[in-house]
């Protein structure tokens, strides 16, 4: 998603492509991107909820209290 909608560019391991992509960025030729829909700054909260749901209730309560 960060490649298709964001500003990331995959160049692989070819040194020529890496140098060209680096030169483009340094020259201000950045890829235009947009803010993907789920990028709301709450990913860590969603991950935490998923992880806590996977724990037994007692362990989840202990994890939250720390």
C-alpha positions in Angstrom: 0.0 0.0 0.0 2.8 2.4 0.8 4.1 1.8 -2.7 0.8 1.9 -4.6 -0.7 4.8 -2.8 2.1 6.4 -0.8 5.5 7.7 -1.7 7.6 4.5 -1.4 9.5 3.3 -4.5 10.8 -0.3 -4.9 14.1 -0.2 -6.8 15.5 -3.7 -6.0 19.2 -4.4 -5.4 20.6 -3.0 -8.7 23.0 -0.3 -7.6 22.3 1.8 -10.7 18.6 1.9 -9.9 19.3 2.7 -6.2 21.6 5.6 -7.1 19.1 6.9 -9.7 16.2 6.8 -7.2 18.3 8.5 -4.6 19.4 11.2 -7.0 15.7 11.8 -7.9 14.7 12.2 -4.3 17.6 14.6 -3.5 16.7 16.6 -6.6 13.2 17.0 -5.3 11.6 14.6 -7.8 9.6 12.8 -5.2 6.8 10.4 -6.0 3.4 12.0 -5.4 1.4 10.1 -3.0 -1.8 10.3 -1.0 -2.7 9.4 2.5 -4.2 5.8 2.4 -7.6 5.4 4.0 -6.5 3.3 7.0 -3.6 5.6 7.9 -5.2 7.3 10.9 -2.4 7.1 13.4 -4.2 4.3 15.3 -2.5 1.2 13.9 -0.7 0.5 17.3 -4.0 0.6 19.1 -5.6 -1.9 16.6 -2.6 -4.2 16.9 -2.7 -4.1 20.7 -6.4 -5.0 20.7 -5.8 -8.0 18.5 -2.9 -9.1 20.6 -4.8 -8.7 23.9 -7.7 -10.8 22.4 -5.3 -13.6 21.8 -4.2 -13.8 25.4 -6.1 -15.5 28.2 -8.2 -12.9 30.2 -5.9 -12.9 33.2 -2.7 -12.3 31.1 -4.5 -9.6 29.1 -5.5 -7.8 32.4 -1.9 -8.1 33.7 -0.5 -6.7 30.4 -2.9 -3.7 30.5 -2.0 -2.9 34.1 1.7 -2.6 33.4 
